[in-house]
Amino acid sequence: MPLALCCMSHSPLLNLPGPSQDLLDDIDGALGQARDFVADFDPQVVVIFAPDHYNGFFYKLMPPFCIGTDAQGVGDYGTHKGPLDVPEATAVACAKAVLSAGVDVAISASMDVDHGTVQPLEMLFGKATARQVIPIFINSVATPLGPLHRCRTLGTAVGSYLATLGKRVLVVGSGGLSHDPPVPTLATATPPVVERIVHGKPMTPEGRQARQTAVMNAARSFASGDSALQPLNPEFDKQFLDILDSGHLDELDKWSNAFIAKEGGNSAHEIRTWVAAFAALAAAGPYQTDVRYYRPVPELIAGFAVRTAVQA
């Protein structure tokens, strides 16, 4: 069993005051099952498909896909700050294999990753440096976005390479599902925000604290029903998860970017990471899902899901 999978939603609000203890306990129950699954598999390498929230990638140069051959966490929302343990030679070989498969992917020899990458690693392993990890960035925020089927193609290319390693590799997808939090857009950005999301101007500690407070306030308003943010869509989430569980990933090729945004919200494009991860697992053969958790969580402004899967 060379490949296994664990996909999960992430949320900075899991690391902040606000969510009830009952909610945190319920989510941790599902994550506990995922941790047990991962511990039993005991991966030698982790490959994580994740988005970024204008902490490592900016409009100054925004690739659709990027493989990190070296990486460090930026430490946002209390997550790991500092180097990750990236096996450089394996990451470079993966990039070469993906390019040879006809997928245009960038590489980064100094990738900054945020909570979208680091939080799942910490939740599964206790710390982000517990395993060797290859981070693969998938742009899920900065428009224009390519078609969803390219994410499936990327995942297939990555999975085909991973199947040749002769190692136990855990594939992780981080993000989603339906959610539309207050993420800045280029079309509506003020000059200071342009400096941030285009030119990558570093956030001051005061700026990070202000953003953290704004996120907490937005979550409180959303949970109370007093928010202009797009509602969660459990039906959209269930449809997506049912397709993944069925193994018929090509059905998602019909999902346009406009459909995803309309039904799931602008940040629902993070399902791209799940598509890539499941396609990577499917490249090694049929699979079956095991842990199946889903809950619409207004307190996190997210349809929160966890899935694990192994080859059938």
Secondary structure, 3 states (H helix, E strand, C coil): CCEEEEEECCCHHHHCCCCCHHHHHHHHHHHHHHHHHHHHHCCCEEEEEECCCCCCCECCECCCEEEECCEEEECHHHCCEEECCCCHHHHHHHHHHHHHCCCCCEEECCEEECHHHHHHHHHHHCCCCCCEEEEEEECCCCCCCCCHHHHHHHHHHHHHHHCCCCCCEEEEEECCCCCCCCCCCCCCCCHHHHHHHCCCCCCCHHHHHHHHHHHHHHHHHHHHCCCCCCCCCHHHHHHHHHHHHHCCHHHHHHCCHHHHHHHHCHHHHHHHHHHHHHHHHHCCCCEEEEEEEEEEEHHHCEEEEEEEEEEC
